[in-house]
Amino acid sequence: MKRKKDIFKEIDELISSVKERFDEIFEKVEREFTAKPLFNVEKCCLEPLVEVHETEDEVIVTADLPFVRSKRNIDLYIGEKHLEIKASIDKPITFDDWDVLHKHPPFKFFYKVVDLPTEVEAREAKAYFRNGILKIVIPKKIRGFKIHIK
């Protein structure tokens, strides 16, 4: 009889751990994919759409910056774990441009702070801007490497 109780106890523990894991996953999905506005009215800025891609050696960040004409209008600041993008828009954008009636000042720039998935070598970053697309390639920080014995 004791064996049956042990099996049921193990099943209950397994079900509890699966429920806890699902709760963690759903919280993460809700946190990361909950819709939020891509603008800040107080700061008069828009948030660009950004994709972060990681390879074995690099972190690649791609940002959509429509209405930004020149690379001279873009400021980038990179730390070990984050990237800050600020870009001036050539012609300010208003809510009226989207057929929405609001009495707010126009949006004059894009701004976003991107959390990077790992530490990077900020000084070795390279950025490219073409046709409204900004691509930043940042080498990962090397934490250590295997030493081969001769």
C-alpha positions, 0 to 999 in steps of 0.5 A, spaced: 500 500 500 505 504 501 508 503 494 501 506 491 502 512 495 509 514 493 507 513 486 501 518 487 505 523 491 510 523 485 505 524 480 502 530 484 509 533 484 510 532 477 503 535 475 505 541 480 512 542 477 509 542 470 504 547 472 509 552 475 513 551 469 507 553 464 506 559 469 513 561 468 512 561 461 505 564 460 508 570 465 514 571 460 510 571 454 505 576 457 511 580 459 514 580 452 509 580 447 504 585 451 502 590 446 504 597 448 504 603 444 510 605 440 510 612 441 511 617 447 507 623 447 511 627 453 518 626 449 515 627 442 518 620 440 517 614 436 520 607 438 523 604 432 521 596 431 527 592 433 530 585 432 536 582 436 539 576 433 545 573 436 550 568 432 556 565 436 560 571 435 556 577 435 550 580 437 546 583 431 541 589 432 536 591 426 532 597 427 527 600 422 528 608 422 523 610 416 523 618 415 531 618 417 534 621 411 542 620 413 546 617 418 548 623 421 541 624 424 543 617 428 546 617 435 548 610 438 551 609 445 553 602 446 554 599 453 556 592 455 549 590 456 545 595 452 544 599 446 541 606 445 538 608 439 536 616 437 535 618 430 532 625 428 526 625 423 527 629 417 519 631 417 516 631 424 510 626 424 503 628 427 497 623 429 494 627 424 498 623 419 495 617 421 488 620 421 487 620 428 485 626 432 489 628 438 492 635 440 499 633 441 506 636 439 509 632 433 514 626 433 521 629 432 525 623 433 526 615 434 528 613 441 529 606 444 534 602 449 535 595 447 537 590 452 542 586 449 542 578 450 550 578 452 556 582 454 559 585 448 565 589 446 562 596 445 568 599 442 568 594 436 561 595 434 560 597 426 553 600 424 550 600 417 545 605 415 541 604 408 534 605 406 531 607 413 534 600 416 540 601 421 544 594 422 549 594 428 554 588 429 557 588 435 562 582 437 560 578 443 565 579 449 570 573 450 569 571 457 575 565 456 577 561 451 580 554 451 588 553 451 591 548 447 597 544 450 602 543 445 
